[in-house]
């Protein structure tokens, strides 16, 4: 496969490393839905803010967000990187 249509993550704090891996390896993903867990272990709200900014730099646009629990976010690719 050379692309992923939808990546859905609820991995209890592991999402930050996955986002970094996506950026480093330029993985072609069209849409990402994830739940951030910045209150687990050593996580901080600043980590979530940085991860969202990284996704924006990669060409993703936020199209849905809720604040139940720690926050569910959905992004769609708006440009190629």
C-alpha positions as CSV (number, residue, x, y, z in Angstrom):
1,X,0.0,0.0,0.0
2,X,1.2,3.5,-0.7
3,X,-1.4,5.4,1.2
4,X,-3.8,5.2,4.1
5,X,-7.4,6.5,3.7
6,X,-8.3,6.7,7.4
7,X,-6.1,6.3,10.4
8,X,-8.0,6.0,13.7
9,X,-6.1,6.1,17.0
10,X,-7.1,5.7,20.6
11,X,-3.8,4.5,22.0
12,X,-3.7,6.0,25.4
13,X,-0.8,8.5,25.0
14,X,1.0,6.7,22.1
15,X,-0.5,9.1,19.6
16,X,2.3,11.6,20.0
17,X,5.0,9.2,18.9
18,X,2.9,8.0,16.0
19,X,2.4,11.6,14.8
20,X,6.2,12.1,14.9
21,X,6.7,8.9,13.0
22,X,4.2,10.0,10.3
23,X,6.1,13.3,10.0
24,X,9.5,11.7,9.8
25,X,8.5,9.0,7.3
26,X,6.1,11.2,5.2
27,X,3.4,8.6,5.4
28,X,0.6,9.4,3.0
29,X,-2.7,9.6,5.0
30,X,-5.9,11.2,3.9
31,X,-7.7,11.4,7.2
32,X,-6.8,11.0,10.9
33,X,-9.2,10.6,13.7
34,X,-7.7,10.4,17.2
35,X,-8.2,10.9,20.9
36,X,-5.4,12.8,22.7
37,X,-4.5,11.6,26.2
38,X,-2.3,14.4,27.5
39,X,-3.2,13.7,31.1
40,X,-1.7,10.2,31.1
41,X,1.7,9.7,32.7
42,X,4.0,12.7,31.8
43,X,1.8,14.2,29.1
44,X,0.8,17.8,29.0
45,X,-1.7,19.9,27.2
46,X,1.3,21.6,25.5
47,X,2.1,18.1,23.9
48,X,-1.4,18.1,22.3
49,X,-1.0,21.6,21.1
50,X,2.4,20.8,19.5
51,X,0.9,17.6,17.9
52,X,-2.0,19.5,16.4
53,X,0.5,22.1,15.0
54,X,2.6,19.3,13.6
55,X,-0.4,17.9,11.8
56,X,-1.2,21.3,10.4
57,X,2.4,21.6,9.1
58,X,1.9,18.3,7.4
59,X,-1.1,19.7,5.5
60,X,-4.0,18.4,7.8
61,X,-7.0,20.6,8.5
62,X,-9.0,20.1,11.7
63,X,-12.7,19.5,10.8
64,X,-14.1,18.1,14.0
65,X,-13.3,18.4,17.7
66,X,-15.1,17.5,20.9
67,X,-14.0,17.8,24.5
68,X,-15.5,14.7,26.1
69,X,-12.7,13.2,28.1
70,X,-9.5,14.5,26.8
71,X,-10.6,15.4,23.3
72,X,-11.4,13.7,20.1
73,X,-10.0,15.3,16.9
74,X,-10.5,14.6,13.2
75,X,-8.2,15.9,10.5
76,X,-8.4,15.8,6.7
77,X,-5.4,16.3,4.4
78,X,-5.8,19.6,2.7
79,X,-2.5,19.7,0.8
80,X,0.4,17.5,0.0
81,X,3.6,17.8,1.9
